[in-house]
Amino acid sequence: MSIGSKGLAIILFNLLVGGLAAVPPLAGAEASAAGKAQSSGVREAEAAVAQRQKLQDARMAIAHNDQRRLKQLKKELKDYPLLPYIDYWNISKNLSRLPYDDIDAFLEKYDGTAVGDWMRIRVLRELGGRDRFRDYLRYYRPEWITRTQLRCYYVDALSRYGDKKEAYALIEELWTVGASQPKECDPAFNRWIADGGLTQERTWKRHALSISAGNLDLAGYIARKLDKDRARRAELMREVYRKPELILNYDRFTRKEPEYRDIVSIGLRRLATQNAQKAESAWQRYSASYLFSEEESDDFLRYLALQFARQDDQEGLKALIKSSPGFFDLRTSEWLIRQSLREMDWAQVEFWIDRLPADEQNLDRWLYWKARAINEQNTKNDPARRAQADKLLQKAAAERSYYGFLASDTLQREYSFVDRPVPITPKQVDEVAARPGMQRARELQAIGEFYHARREWDYATEKMTPEELMTAGKIASAWGWYHKSIQSILAANYLDDLELRFPLAFTDIVSDVASNMGKKTALDSYLVLAVARQESHFSHDAKSHAGAMGLMQLLPSTAAATARKAGVPYRRSWDLLNPSTNITLGAYYLNSLLNRFDNNRFLAAAAYNAGPTRVAGWLKDTGKKLPFDVWIETIPYSETRKYVQNVLSYSVIYAYRSGDKAPLLTKTEAESRL
C-alpha cells in the first residue's frame, strides 16, 4: 500500500489555502469570525500535511528497519487515525519470522476492524503455506472467513489436530462442487479419500455437478474414480451433454439405475436450450417414468419457459402454461407482456398483466402499461374504461420514476418528486464521523488510498442501524464521497433524500463540458450527470470487469478513439481516473452517439450501454413501427432497458435538483416511431 507524496499533500494544502484566500472581504464581527475560521482551517491543513509527511517517514523507517526512528514517529503520531496501519506495515515486513507476540497484540487491539482482519488473513496465508497447522487453528475464524484457500488450510489443520469428524464433513462440502478447487485443498482431500470418505455416490454427484456447470474436463477426471458400470454411465452423461437429442431414445434412458435419472435431467435442460418443443415432449414422457419432485418440476418448467421465450416461440410458451395450470414464472409472464407490446396486441397486453400476482400488478410499470392498453382499446370511448385507466395512471404518477413520469405526461400534470431530506441532526453527524473507522476511511481517502478507504468504510458501516446509515450518507456527501453517500442511503432504504441519492457532483466540470458542445446538440448537464450517476454512482476510480474505467465507465479503446476525434489530451488508461478527463471524453462520446441517432437521447443512452451497432440492429428489426415507449420496453437486453429508463428519469431529477424543469422526453422523441 503506497502513500501519497509530500508534494501531493502540499498541493492539497495550497488548494485549501487558496480557496480560503479567495473569499470576499467582510467587515466588523463577521470579518473577525471569518478570520478566526480561516486561521483554524489553515492550522488544520498544516497539521494534516505534517502528519502525512510523518506517515511517509514511518514507511521509510520500516523499509530501512529503523525501529528507533519508527518508535519516535509513532509517539508523534499517537492521535493520527492511520497509526494502526504503521503497525500493520511493520509486522507485515517481518511476517516471515512469525513474530507471534506482535501479531497477538495487534489482533487483540484491532480485532474486528478492516486492518485487523486483513492482518489475520495475512497471518493465515503465511501459516498455511508453511504447514504451521496447530497455530493456524488458533488464528482461524470459521464464522467469517470465506476464502476457499483459507478454508482448505483450515480443514487440513482440523483433520490433523482437531475434530476429524467435523473436518471431514467440511471437506465433503468443499469437494462436492462442479468446479476445480485450489491446490491448497489437495492434502485434505487426499486424507479424506484415504480414510474412505469418497463413496461412489459422492463421486457421481460431483461428476453430475461438473457436467451441469459445463466443466467436462473435470467431469472426465472425476469419472476415473467411479467403478466400471458407473463410469460407463458417466461417459453416457457426457455424451448426452454434447448431443442432447440422444435422450429422445426413451427405451435407452428409462432404466432402474438411479444415475439415469440424473442423465435425463441434464439431457432435458440441454435439449431445451436447442429445441424447447422437443424438450417439452420429452419431459412429458420422462415425468411419467421418473418421480420428479414438485420443486424439481417447477424448476424445470421455469427453465423450459425461459427457453421458449429465448427461442421466440410464443405459441409454445402459451401451450406450456395451458398444460401446466399451476405453473407460474414471473420472467416468462413479463416476456409475454413484452411480446404482446411488440406486436401492438393491446388486448393480450392487458390479459397477461391481469395474470400477474397482485403485488406485481400494483407496480408503477404495470399500472402504466395496463392503463395504456385500456386506452388503446377504448375506441368506443367507454367512460368507465377511461376512468379505470385514469385511476391507474394517477396511482403510477405518484411515483418518482420513469413510469411515474410517463403517467404524469399522459395525464398532463406535474411530476411527483417526493423530496424529503433525512431526519438527521448535526450532533448525530459529528458522533458518527468521529468513530475511529470513519476517521481512518476519511484519511485514507484524503491520501489517495481509495481501495483501503472503501474497505474501512464498509467495515465501519456494516452493522449500522438505518438511522446511522442515513447519517453516514450525510457524512460521505460532506466529504465529497458521493458513491458512498448513495450506497449508504440505499442501504438504509431511505429513498426520498434526493440530495444524497442524486448528488450534484463534479458540476463545474460537467457544465463546462456541456456548454462547449454548442447549441445544436441534445447533450446537456443533466444528461451527463444522469449517465455518470447510472454508470458509477460518481465513483471516480470505478473499474468494471470488462475494463471500463472512471465516472462514465469508458473503455480505454473508446477513450483513445474519442480523444483523437475530439482533440482531447489522453495518454494512457489511468488518465480515465481523472474526473475532468473522464467526464470530458465521456461527454464527447455521448455527443457522438446523439449525432448518430438524430439527437434522440434514449437511443444514445441505449447505444452508450449496449453499443451503437446493436441499437442500429434493433431499429432495423422494428422498422419504425413502434411508439417510443413500446420500443424502450421491448429492448432485448434487460440491462439496457433499465439503463435507458434510469438515464431518462435521472435527467429529469437532475434538472429538478438544479432548480430547473425538464421533460422526460422532447416532443420529437415522444412522437418518434422506431
Sequence and secondary structure as in RCSB ss.txt:
>XXXX:A:sequence
MSIGSKGLAIILFNLLVGGLAAVPPLAGAEASAAGKAQSSGVREAEAAVAQRQKLQDARMAIAHNDQRRLKQLKK
ELKDYPLLPYIDYWNISKNLSRLPYDDIDAFLEKYDGTAVGDWMRIRVLRELGGRDRFRDYLRYYRPEWITRTQL
RCYYVDALSRYGDKKEAYALIEELWTVGASQPKECDPAFNRWIADGGLTQERTWKRHALSISAGNLDLAGYIARK
LDKDRARRAELMREVYRKPELILNYDRFTRKEPEYRDIVSIGLRRLATQNAQKAESAWQRYSASYLFSEEESDDF
LRYLALQFARQDDQEGLKALIKSSPGFFDLRTSEWLIRQSLREMDWAQVEFWIDRLPADEQNLDRWLYWKARAIN
EQNTKNDPARRAQADKLLQKAAAERSYYGFLASDTLQREYSFVDRPVPITPKQVDEVAARPGMQRARELQAIGEF
YHARREWDYATEKMTPEELMTAGKIASAWGWYHKSIQSILAANYLDDLELRFPLAFTDIVSDVASNMGKKTALDS
YLVLAVARQESHFSHDAKSHAGAMGLMQLLPSTAAATARKAGVPYRRSWDLLNPSTNITLGAYYLNSLLNRFDNN
RFLAAAAYNAGPTRVAGWLKDTGKKLPFDVWIETIPYSETRKYVQNVLSYSVIYAYRSGDKAPLLTKTEAESRL
>XXXX:A:secstr
     HHHHHHHHHHHHHHHHTS    HHHHHHHHHHHHHHHHHHHHHHHHHHHHHHHHHHHHTT HHHHHHHHH
HTTT TTHHHHHHHHHHHTGGG  HHHHHHHHHHHTTSHHHHHHHHHHHHHHHHTT HHHHHHH  TTT   HHH
HHHHHHHHHHHS HHHHHHHHHHHHSSSS   GGGHHHHHHHHHTT   HHHHHHHHHHHHHTT HHHHHHHHTT
S HHHHHHHHHHHHHHH GGGGG HHHH  SSHHHHHHHHHHHHHHHHH HHHHHHHHHHHHHHS   HHHHHHH
HHHHHHHHHHTT HHHHHHHHHH TT   HHHHHHHHHHHHHTT HHHHHHHHTTS HHHHTSHHHHHHHHHHHH
HH TT  HHHHHHHHHHHHHHHTSSSHHHHHHHHHHT             HHHHHHHHTSHHHHHHHHHHHTT H
HHHHHHHHHHHTT  HHHHHHHHHHHHHTT HHHHHHHHHHTT    HHHHS  TTHHHHHHHHHHT SSSS  H
HHHHHHHHHHHTT TT B TTS BTTTTB HHHHHHHHHHHT    SGGGGGSHHHHHHHHHHHHHHHHHHTTT 
HHHHHHHHHH HHHHHHHHHHHTT SBHHHHHHT S HHHHHHHHHHHHHHHHHHHHTT    SS HHHHH B 
